[in-house]
Amino acid sequence: MTPRVKWLLMGGLVVVGLYFMDSLYRKWIEQPNQQLTAQLEDLAEKVNASRTEQLIAQKQGKRLESFAARALPDDPQLARSLYQQWLLNLVEASELTSASVDAAQPVRVDIRSRTKKGTRQAIGYRINYSLRGKATLAKLSSFLNDFRKAGHLHKIRSITLNPIGNEGRLDADLTIEVLCLKASANKDRLSDWQATDEATVVSSTYDDFVRRNLFARGFAKALFEIELKAITSNREGVLQAWFRTDGRGTTKTIAAGSQIPVALHDISVLEVLNNKVFVRVNEDTYWIKLGQTIGEVCSLKPEGSLGEIR
């Protein structure tokens, strides 16, 4: 055997030895290490997921406590009656006219059980109400603001608004949904919880909405047709304002506390003096003098409230 062949055989043995050593390293060290690393990463993900679930559960627990404090009583018939009366009281306070409130039968609310797979458990009842009434945009906005501030588990599912002729009012049709829960802390009464922290901020937003009066776009011309023509007194000595209310020259006698009929605008006479009249137009107040129109005074800066001016 020549030295060259010997060296080739030795080289081949070295290569074969390195191959087997590499195979042993991969089998007994590298692969187990990769498996352990993958297991550690999987365990770390599960731990993080578990912590996240715990945090979510804690937050949901706090929310459930809040929901339990705000929910209607667990007796669905009692809850149905109590909330309907509350809604009627709110309608009366907001001065919605020709109002009706109809309550549907309670519908059970089920969720999937966390302890028993394939089963569902009841947590309470859902009750739908249908509310219909007529109001000016300002009074409807006041109703919606008070509704939002109330702490009950309720929401408006739909709302339909239709202008009514030249009365400056809207025909409102609302669908409301409320929840009563078995875990409710209120057994025989409604919650008195109120959203007070942000109420003043949101109220200003409602006022801006009323002032813009999107329903009256295209009807602003009508404000320039409403002119204060005269101020007289009746037999009892009560001052009355005479307004031209349209382009045809129709004249109406309006006393303090009454409204001026005009489409989609809420215009009220607050006070009548010998030479001027104090009016409220879509939540803003103005003094109007003889010969002026509502449209002219609305282009000026609004006055303060009647009490502030005095």
C-alpha positions in Angstrom: 0.0 0.0 0.0 1.6 3.2 -1.1 1.8 6.2 1.2 -0.7 8.1 -1.0 -3.3 5.5 -0.5 -2.7 5.4 3.2 -3.2 9.2 3.4 -6.4 8.9 1.4 -7.7 6.2 3.7 -6.8 8.2 6.8 -8.5 11.3 5.3 -11.6 9.2 4.6 -11.7 7.9 8.1 -11.4 11.4 9.5 -14.3 12.5 7.3 -16.4 9.6 8.4 -15.5 10.2 12.0 -16.4 13.9 11.8 -19.7 13.0 10.1 -20.6 10.6 12.9 -19.5 13.1 15.6 -21.7 15.7 13.9 -24.6 13.3 13.8 -24.1 12.5 17.5 -23.9 16.2 18.3 -27.1 17.0 16.5 -28.9 14.0 17.9 -27.9 14.3 21.6 -27.2 18.1 22.0 -28.5 20.4 19.3 -31.9 18.8 18.7 -32.7 18.4 22.4 -31.6 22.0 23.0 -33.9 23.2 20.2 -36.8 21.2 21.6 -36.2 22.6 25.1 -36.0 26.1 23.7 -39.2 25.7 21.8 -40.9 24.3 24.9 -39.6 27.3 27.0 -40.9 29.7 24.4 -44.3 27.9 24.3 -44.5 28.0 28.1 -43.5 31.7 28.1 -46.3 32.4 25.6 -48.8 30.5 27.7 -47.7 32.3 30.8 -48.1 35.7 29.1 -51.5 34.6 27.7 -52.6 33.6 31.1 -51.5 36.9 32.6 -53.3 38.7 29.9 -56.4 36.7 30.6 -56.1 37.4 34.3 -55.9 41.2 33.6 -58.8 41.0 31.2 -60.7 38.9 33.8 -59.9 41.6 36.5 -61.1 44.4 34.2 -64.2 42.4 33.2 -64.9 41.7 36.9 -64.8 45.4 37.6 -67.1 46.0 34.6 -69.5 43.3 35.8 -69.6 45.0 39.3 -70.4 48.3 37.5 -73.0 46.6 35.4 -74.5 44.9 38.4 -74.8 48.2 40.1 -76.5 49.8 37.1 -78.7 46.9 35.9 -82.4 46.8 36.3 -83.8 44.4 38.9 -83.5 40.7 38.2 -87.3 40.3 38.2 -88.1 41.0 34.5 -91.7 42.0 35.0 -90.8 44.4 37.8 -87.9 45.8 35.8 -90.2 46.3 32.8 -92.7 48.2 34.9 -90.2 50.4 36.7 -88.3 51.4 33.6 -91.4 52.2 31.7 -92.5 54.5 34.5 -89.0 56.1 34.6 -89.2 56.6 30.8 -92.6 58.3 31.1 -91.3 60.6 33.8 -88.4 61.6 31.6 -90.7 62.2 28.7 -92.9 64.5 30.9 -89.9 66.3 32.3 -88.6 66.9 28.7 -92.0 68.2 27.6 -92.5 65.7 24.8 -96.1 65.9 23.7 -98.5 63.2 22.4 -96.1 60.7 23.8 -96.6 57.0 24.1 -94.3 54.3 25.6 -94.9 50.6 24.8 -92.9 47.8 26.4 -92.3 44.4 24.7 -92.1 41.2 26.7 -88.7 40.4 28.3 -86.4 38.1 26.2 -84.0 35.9 28.1 -80.3 36.5 27.4 -78.0 33.4 27.4 -74.2 33.1 27.2 -71.9 30.0 26.8 -71.0 28.4 30.1 -67.4 28.6 31.1 -67.6 25.6 33.3 -69.8 23.2 31.3 -68.9 22.9 27.6 -71.7 22.8 25.1 -74.2 24.4 27.6 -75.6 27.9 27.9 -76.6 29.8 31.0 -79.1 32.7 31.5 -77.7 35.9 32.8 -80.8 38.1 32.6 -83.4 39.6 30.2 -83.5 42.1 27.4 -86.5 44.4 27.2 -87.3 46.6 24.2 -89.4 49.8 24.4 -91.0 51.8 21.6 -91.2 55.6 22.4 -93.0 58.1 20.2 -93.6 61.7 20.8 -93.4 65.3 19.4 -91.0 68.0 20.5 -88.9 70.8 19.4 -85.3 70.1 18.6 -84.2 71.7 21.8 -86.5 69.6 24.0 -85.6 66.4 22.1 -81.9 67.2 22.7 -82.6 67.7 26.4 -84.3 64.4 26.5 -81.4 62.6 24.8 -78.9 64.3 27.1 -80.8 63.2 30.2 -81.2 59.8 28.8 -77.4 59.5 28.2 -76.6 60.7 31.8 -78.9 58.1 33.4 -76.9 55.1 34.6 -79.2 52.3 33.5 -78.0 49.6 31.2 -80.0 51.0 28.3 -79.3 52.2 24.8 -81.2 53.7 21.8 -81.3 51.1 19.0 -82.8 53.4 16.4 -84.3 56.9 16.1 -86.4 58.3 13.4 -87.2 62.1 13.1 -89.8 63.7 10.9 -90.5 67.5 10.7 -94.1 68.4 11.4 -95.5 71.1 9.2 -95.0 74.7 10.3 -95.0 73.9 14.0 -91.2 73.9 14.4 -91.4 70.4 16.0 -90.3 66.9 15.2 -92.1 63.7 15.3 -89.7 61.3 17.1 -89.8 57.5 17.0 -87.3 55.7 19.2 -86.5 52.1 19.9 -84.8 51.5 23.3 -83.2 48.4 24.7 -82.5 47.8 28.4 -81.0 44.9 30.4 -81.9 43.4 33.7 -79.3 41.0 35.1 -79.6 38.2 37.7 -76.5 39.7 39.4 -78.2 43.1 39.8 -77.7 44.8 43.1 -81.0 46.6 42.6 -83.7 44.2 43.7 -86.8 46.4 43.9 -85.8 49.8 42.4 -83.8 51.3 39.5 -80.2 52.5 39.9 -79.6 56.1 40.8 -76.2 56.1 39.2 -75.5 59.2 37.1 -72.8 60.2 34.6 -71.8 63.5 36.2 -68.1 63.9 35.4 -68.6 64.7 31.7 -72.2 65.9 31.7 -71.4 69.6 31.4 -69.1 69.1 28.5 -71.5 67.0 26.5 -74.4 69.4 27.3 -72.6 72.1 25.4 -72.3 69.8 22.5 -76.0 69.2 22.5 -76.6 73.0 22.6 -74.4 73.5 19.6 -76.4 70.8 17.8 -79.6 72.7 18.6 -78.2 76.0 17.4 -77.0 74.6 14.1 -80.5 73.0 13.6 -79.6 70.8 10.7 -83.3 70.1 10.1 -83.9 73.7 9.3 -81.3 74.1 6.5 -83.0 75.6 3.6 -85.6 77.2 5.9 -83.4 80.1 7.1 -85.2 82.5 4.7 -88.4 82.0 6.8 -86.7 83.8 9.7 -86.4 87.0 7.6 -90.2 86.9 7.0 -91.0 87.0 10.7 -91.2 90.7 11.5 -92.3 92.5 14.7 -95.1 94.7 13.4 -96.7 96.2 16.6 -96.9 95.9 20.4 -100.3 96.4 22.0 -102.1 95.5 25.3 -105.3 93.6 25.7 -108.3 94.4 28.0 -106.4 93.1 31.0 -103.4 95.3 30.2 -101.2 92.5 29.2 -98.7 93.4 26.4 -98.9 91.4 23.2 -96.5 91.3 20.2 -97.8 91.3 16.7 -95.6 89.3 14.3 -95.9 88.8 10.6 -95.2 85.1 10.3 -94.8 84.6 6.5 -94.3 86.2 3.1 -98.0 86.4 2.5 -98.4 88.9 5.3 -100.1 86.6 7.8 -100.1 88.3 11.3 -100.2 86.5 14.6 -100.7 87.9 18.1 -98.1 86.3 20.4 -98.1 86.8 24.2 -95.2 86.1 26.5 -94.6 82.4 27.0 -96.0 81.5 23.6 -94.3 80.2 20.5 -94.1 81.8 17.0 -95.2 79.1 14.4 -92.5 78.6 11.9 -91.2 75.4 10.2 -88.4 73.6 12.0 -87.4 76.5 14.2 -88.0 76.8 18.0 -89.0 80.4 18.5 -90.5 81.5 21.8 -91.5 84.9 23.1 -90.1 85.3 26.6 -91.1 88.9 27.5 -92.9 91.8 25.9 -92.0 95.4 26.7 -93.4 98.6 25.3 -90.8 99.0 22.6 -89.2 95.6 22.2 -89.7 91.9 22.7 -87.3 89.3 24.2 -87.3 86.1 22.1 -85.5 82.7 22.2 -84.5 81.3 18.8 -83.1 77.7 18.9 -81.7 78.1 22.4 -80.2 81.6 21.8 -81.9 84.8 23.1 -82.3 88.2 21.4 -84.1 91.5 21.8 -86.2 92.4 18.7 -87.5 95.9 18.1 -90.4 97.2 16.0 -89.7 96.7 12.3 -87.0 94.1 12.8 -87.1 90.5 11.6 -86.0 87.4 13.5 -83.4 86.8 10.7 -81.9 90.3 11.3 -81.5 89.9 15.0 -80.2 86.4 14.7 -77.2 87.8 12.7 -76.2 89.7 15.8 -74.5 88.4 18.9 -77.0 86.5 21.2 -78.1 88.2 24.4 -77.7 86.5 27.8 -80.5 84.9 29.7 -83.4 87.0 30.9 -82.2 86.9 34.5 -78.7 88.0 33.5 -80.0 90.9 31.4 -82.1 92.2 34.3 
